[in-house]
Amino acid sequence: MLLNRIPGDFDVATSALPEDLKRLFPGSGEVGAHFGVVLVRGGGAQVEVATFRSDLDYLDGRHPSGVRFETNPGEDALRRDFTINALFLDPATGDLLDFVNGRADLKTGIIRAIGDPAKRFAEDHLRLLRAVRFAARLNFQIEHVTFAAIRTLAPQIRTIAAERVRDEILRILMESGARRGFELLSTTGLLDEILPEVAAMRGVQQPPEFHPEGDVWTHTLIMLDGLDNPSATLAMGVLLHDVGKPSTFRIADRIRFNGHVEKGVEIAHSILVRLRFSAQATEAIEALVANHMKFMDVCEMKDSTLKRFIRQPAFDEHLALHRLDCLSSHGSLTNYDFVQQKLGQLPVEELHPVPLLSGRHLIAAGYQPGPAFGDVLKAVEDAQLEGRISTPEAALALAVTEFSRR
């Protein structure tokens, strides 16, 4: 609210104990009884309400071993992560309660850990990533002592569950400020810990005739800077589209990355499995990596190949990645414009025509199911997509010809 932004939700804290809240709001439920958090329901809404508390020692880098309920909000503020996240608004009076000088840091654009940064980060190692995320999203600077602590403790991020790390990475990519976020991940040393395959892009030179912007890392950062409210799959596709280049770099007649797409898919798969992405998201992101170079050939593709290419799932994301790829390197949108024109010209029924022939028809014609079925049916569909056949009879005749060649 102090930044003149619309809040996404409200965190409520109170001196009331959990048993008081449950008595005051019948039907409420405990979501973190050990930590004094009660889910208050009413009027079609639900709000998490936490009792003021101070935390006992943290033993696992994530959870306190216990809590002590407090009546003073100042004690509650001191257990929180950064000064800008420890401001309280009294709903009865409208007063701002600031026990850690958070409003000044908000005004000057500073991310500062409360108290001893090393102690705050030791309590929850995920705060190392949260500091970067807040700095990127708000375009703030990380206070130098806090920054130094992040650099020192960066290896501790490996103790955090992969799902929590994944979610922070996605927030950095999607909340705005993705480029700055990854620059900070790099300078703090966190990138080497959570995504060493991406860190390997730094310093990997590219042929200047195609990439005047510089190395693979610079190219990727420029693409991240161009993201505008992306989906998780597009954001990860942009981040990983050239992840195969460092391991395939070689100099022949010029700098080349032979096989970088295939290697990139392999590396991307390893990263996505490690970070516990869903199978559906993994498949979509790998497809973005696998197909990003195919746009180079769209003007020479056969109609059947082009139609198959542009009818694949979520093609708008493939197109968006290609556009960013071009604008972040040579700048030519020739192939992008060609595909856009084709998309405007081709009706759905031409991209997804009703099949003229199926395996059932081939069996009825006396053919035994086998490996050749798929190849024959593909050849028939190619002819249909290219407009060479348009009837079931013509499709069957072509199938007979194809079988005779095998």
C-alpha positions in Angstrom: 0.0 0.0 0.0 2.9 2.3 0.8 4.2 1.6 -2.8 0.7 2.5 -4.2 0.2 -1.1 -5.3 -2.9 -3.2 -4.9 -2.3 -5.9 -2.2 -2.7 -9.5 -3.4 -3.7 -10.6 0.1 -3.4 -9.5 3.7 -1.5 -11.1 6.5 -3.1 -10.6 9.9 -1.3 -10.8 13.2 -2.8 -10.4 16.7 -2.2 -10.7 20.4 -5.1 -13.1 20.6 -4.1 -16.7 21.3 -5.3 -19.5 19.0 -7.9 -20.6 21.4 -9.3 -17.1 21.6 -9.5 -16.9 17.8 -11.3 -20.2 17.6 -13.8 -19.0 20.3 -14.3 -15.6 18.6 -14.7 -17.2 15.1 -16.6 -20.5 15.3 -15.8 -22.7 12.4 -12.2 -21.5 12.1 -9.5 -24.1 11.7 -5.9 -24.5 12.7 -3.4 -24.5 9.8 -0.3 -24.3 12.0 -1.4 -24.8 15.6 2.2 -25.3 16.7 3.1 -21.8 15.3 -0.2 -20.1 16.4 -1.8 -19.8 12.9 -5.6 -20.1 12.6 -7.6 -20.0 9.4 -10.6 -17.7 10.0 -13.5 -18.2 7.7 -16.5 -16.0 7.2 -18.4 -14.1 4.5 -17.2 -16.4 1.8 -13.5 -15.5 2.6 -10.8 -17.0 4.7 -7.8 -15.3 6.3 -4.8 -16.8 8.0 -4.4 -15.1 11.4 -1.2 -15.5 13.4 -0.6 -14.9 17.1 2.3 -12.5 17.8 5.3 -14.8 18.6 9.0 -15.0 18.9 10.8 -18.1 17.6 13.1 -20.5 19.5 16.2 -21.9 17.9 16.1 -23.1 14.3 17.7 -26.5 14.0 16.9 -27.5 10.4 17.4 -24.3 8.4 13.6 -23.9 8.0 11.5 -24.4 11.1 11.9 -23.1 14.7 12.1 -25.8 17.3 9.3 -24.0 19.1 7.6 -20.7 19.5 6.7 -18.3 22.4 3.5 -16.4 22.0 3.9 -12.6 22.6 1.5 -9.7 23.3 3.9 -7.1 21.7 4.0 -6.8 17.9 7.5 -5.5 18.2 8.7 -9.0 19.3 6.9 -10.5 16.3 8.6 -8.0 14.0 12.0 -9.0 15.1 11.6 -12.7 14.0 10.8 -11.7 10.4 13.1 -11.7 7.4 13.6 -8.2 6.0 12.8 -4.8 7.4 10.3 -4.0 4.6 8.4 -7.2 5.5 8.0 -6.3 9.1 5.7 -3.3 8.9 2.3 -3.4 10.7 -0.8 -1.5 9.9 -3.2 -1.1 12.9 -6.7 -1.5 11.3 -8.4 0.2 14.2 -6.4 3.4 14.0 -4.7 3.3 10.6 -1.3 3.8 12.4 1.8 2.3 10.9 3.9 0.4 13.4 7.5 0.2 12.4 9.9 -1.4 14.8 12.8 -2.1 12.5 13.1 1.1 10.3 11.4 -0.7 7.4 9.6 2.3 6.1 13.0 4.1 5.5 14.3 1.1 3.7 11.2 1.0 1.6 11.5 4.6 0.7 15.2 4.3 -0.2 14.8 1.0 -2.0 16.8 -1.3 0.3 16.5 -5.0 1.1 18.0 -5.4 4.6 17.8 -8.4 6.8 16.5 -7.7 10.3 19.3 -7.8 12.9 22.2 -10.2 12.1 21.8 -11.3 8.4 23.7 -14.5 9.0 21.3 -15.4 11.8 18.2 -14.6 9.7 19.4 -16.7 6.8 20.4 -19.5 9.1 16.8 -19.6 10.4 15.5 -20.3 6.9 17.9 -20.8 4.0 15.2 -20.0 1.5 15.5 -16.4 2.6 18.7 -16.3 0.5 16.5 -16.6 -2.6 13.7 -14.4 -1.2 16.2 -11.5 -0.8 17.0 -11.7 -4.5 13.4 -12.0 -5.5 12.3 -8.9 -3.6 15.2 -6.9 -4.9 14.4 -7.9 -8.5 10.6 -7.4 -8.2 10.9 -4.0 -6.5 14.1 -3.0 -8.3 15.7 -2.4 -4.9 19.4 -2.8 -3.8 20.4 -5.4 -1.3 22.2 -3.8 1.7 25.9 -4.6 1.6 26.1 -6.6 4.9 23.0 -8.6 3.8 24.5 -9.1 0.4 27.8 -10.3 1.9 26.0 -12.8 4.1 24.1 -14.2 1.0 27.4 -14.7 -0.8 28.9 -16.5 2.2 25.9 -18.7 2.9 24.9 -19.4 -0.7 25.9 -23.1 -0.5 23.3 -23.5 2.2 20.5 -23.1 -0.3 21.2 -26.8 -1.3 19.5 -27.8 2.0 16.2 -26.5 0.9 13.6 -28.8 -0.7 13.7 -28.7 -4.5 10.0 -27.7 -4.7 10.6 -24.5 -2.6 13.6 -23.6 -4.7 11.6 -24.2 -7.9 8.8 -21.9 -6.7 11.3 -19.1 -5.9 12.9 -19.4 -9.3 9.5 -19.2 -11.0 8.6 -16.2 -9.0 11.8 -14.4 -10.0 11.1 -15.2 -13.6 7.4 -14.3 -13.6 6.9 -11.4 -11.1 8.9 -8.9 -13.3 12.5 -8.1 -13.1 13.6 -11.5 -14.3 16.9 -10.2 -15.8 17.9 -8.3 -12.6 16.9 -11.4 -10.6 19.2 -13.6 -12.5 22.0 -11.1 -12.5 21.7 -11.0 -8.7 21.6 -14.8 -8.5 24.9 -14.8 -10.4 26.7 -12.1 -8.4 25.6 -13.6 -5.0 26.8 -17.1 -6.0 23.3 -18.6 -5.7 23.1 -19.4 -9.4 26.1 -21.8 -9.2 24.3 -23.6 -6.4 20.8 -24.0 -7.8 21.4 -23.9 -11.6 25.0 -24.6 -12.4 24.0 -25.5 -15.9 22.7 -21.9 -16.4 25.8 -20.4 -14.7 27.9 -22.3 -17.3 26.5 -19.9 -20.0 28.7 -17.1 -18.7 31.6 -16.3 -21.0 30.6 -18.8 -23.7 31.1 -16.7 -26.8 28.9 -16.8 -29.9 29.5 -16.0 -33.6 29.2 -12.2 -33.8 27.5 -12.3 -37.2 24.5 -13.9 -35.6 24.9 -12.7 -32.0 26.3 -9.2 -31.8 25.0 -8.9 -28.3 27.7 -11.1 -26.8 27.9 -14.4 -25.0 25.2 -17.0 -24.3 24.6 -15.5 -20.8 24.1 -12.0 -22.1 21.8 -13.3 -24.8 19.7 -15.1 -22.3 19.6 -12.1 -19.9 18.3 -9.9 -22.7 15.6 -12.4 -23.5 14.6 -12.5 -19.8 14.4 -8.8 -19.9 11.8 -9.0 -22.7 9.5 -11.3 -20.7 6.1 -9.7 -20.1 3.8 -11.6 -17.7 4.9 -15.0 -19.0 3.6 -18.4 -18.2 5.9 -20.7 -16.1 6.6 -22.9 -19.1 7.5 -19.9 -21.4 9.7 -18.4 -18.7 11.6 -21.6 -18.2 11.8 -22.2 -21.9 13.5 -18.9 -22.4 15.9 -19.5 -19.5 16.9 -23.0 -20.8 16.6 -22.7 -24.6 20.4 -22.4 -25.1 21.5 -24.4 -22.0 23.1 -27.0 -24.4 25.5 -24.4 -25.8 28.3 -24.5 -23.2 29.0 -28.2 -23.6 28.8 -28.1 -27.4 31.0 -25.0 -28.0 33.7 -25.5 -30.6 35.6 -23.4 -33.1 35.8 -24.7 -36.7 35.4 -22.2 -39.6 33.6 -20.1 -36.9 32.1 -20.7 -33.5 29.7 -23.6 -33.7 27.3 -25.4 -31.3 26.6 -28.6 -33.2 24.0 -30.7 -31.4 23.2 -28.0 -28.8 19.5 -28.4 -29.2 19.6 -32.2 -28.4 22.0 -31.6 -25.6 19.9 -28.8 -24.4 16.8 -31.0 -24.1 18.9 -33.5 -22.2 20.2 -30.9 -19.7 16.8 -29.3 -19.4 15.2 -32.6 -18.6 17.7 -33.2 -15.8 17.1 -29.7 -14.3 13.3 -30.0 -14.5 13.3 -33.5 -12.9 15.7 -32.2 -10.2 13.4 -29.2 -9.4 10.3 -31.5 -9.4 8.4 -29.9 -12.2 5.3 -31.8 -13.2 5.4 -34.2 -16.2 3.2 -31.9 -18.2 5.3 -28.8 -17.5 8.5 -30.8 -18.2 7.2 -31.9 -21.6 6.1 -28.4 -22.6 9.4 -26.8 -21.6 11.5 -29.5 -23.3 9.4 -28.9 -26.5 10.3 -25.2 -26.4 14.0 -26.1 -26.2 13.7 -28.8 -28.8 11.9 -26.6 -31.4 13.5 -23.2 -31.0 15.9 -23.7 -33.9 13.3 -25.1 -36.3 12.1 -21.6 -37.1 15.2 -21.1 -39.2 13.7 -23.5 -41.8 10.1 -22.5 -41.9 10.3 -20.7 -45.2 11.6 -23.9 -46.9 9.4 -26.4 -45.1 7.0 -28.6 -47.1 3.4 -27.7 -46.4 2.9 -30.8 -44.4 6.0 -30.2 -42.2 5.0 -26.6 -41.6 1.4 -27.4 -40.7 2.6 -30.0 -38.2 5.0 -27.6 -36.8 2.6 -24.7 -36.2 -0.3 -26.9 -34.9 1.7 -28.3 -32.0 0.3 -27.6 -28.5 0.9 -24.1 -27.1 2.5 -22.9 -30.3 1.9 -19.3 -29.2 4.7 -19.9 -26.6 7.0 -21.3 -29.3 6.3 -18.2 -31.4 6.9 -15.9 -28.4 10.2 -17.5 -27.6 11.3 -17.3 -31.2 10.5 -13.6 -31.3 12.5 -12.9 -28.1 15.3 -15.0 -29.5 15.5 -12.9 -32.7 15.1 -9.5 -31.0 17.9 -10.4 -28.5 20.4 -11.3 -31.2 20.4 -10.5 -34.9 17.0 -8.6 -34.8 15.5 -10.1 -37.9 11.8 -11.1 -37.6 11.5 -12.5 -41.2 10.7 -16.1 -40.1 8.4 -14.8 -37.3 6.4 -12.7 -39.7 6.2 -15.6 -42.2 4.7 -17.9 -39.6 2.3 -15.2 -38.4 1.2 -14.7 -42.0 0.7 -18.5 -42.4 -1.3 -18.7 -39.2 -3.6 -15.9 -40.4 -4.1 -17.7 -43.7 -4.7 -21.3 -42.6 -8.1 -22.3 -41.2 -8.3 -24.8 -38.4 -9.6 -27.5 -40.7 -6.5 -27.3 -42.9 -4.2 -27.6 -39.9 -6.2 -30.4 -38.3 -8.1 -32.1 -41.1 -10.3 -35.1 -40.4 -8.1 -38.1 -41.3 -9.0 -39.8 -44.6 -7.6 -43.1 -43.5 -7.0 -45.0 -40.3 -5.4 -48.3 -39.2 -8.9 -49.8 -39.1 -9.2 -49.1 -42.9 -5.9 -50.7 -43.6 -6.8 -53.8 -41.6 -10.1 -54.0 -43.5 -8.1 -53.8 -46.8 -6.2 -56.9 -45.7 -3.0 -55.5 -44.2 -1.5 -56.9 -41.0 -0.8 -54.3 -38.2 2.9 -53.7 -37.9 5.7 -51.0 -37.9 4.9 -50.0 -41.4 1.4 -48.8 -40.4 2.6 -45.6 -38.8 4.9 -44.7 -41.7 2.1 -45.3 -44.3 -0.5 -43.3 -42.4 2.0 -40.4 -42.0 2.7 -40.5 -45.8 -1.1 -40.3 -46.3 -1.5 -37.5 -43.9 1.4 -35.6 -45.6 -0.4 -35.9 -48.9 -3.6 -34.7 -47.3 -1.9 -31.7 -45.7 -0.2 -30.8 -48.9 -3.5 -31.0 -50.9 -2.5 -33.9 -53.1 -5.4 -36.1 -52.0 -8.8 -35.2 -50.6 -10.9 -38.4 -50.6 -10.8 -41.8 -48.7 -10.4 -43.6 -52.0 -7.4 -41.6 -53.0 -5.9 -42.1 -49.5 -6.3 -45.9 -49.7 -4.8 -45.9 -53.2 -1.8 -44.0 -51.9 -1.5 -46.4 -49.0 -1.4 -49.4 -51.4 1.4 -47.7 -53.3 3.3 -47.0 -50.1 3.0 -50.6 -48.9 4.3 -51.9 -52.2 7.5 -49.8 -51.7 8.3 -51.5 -48.4 
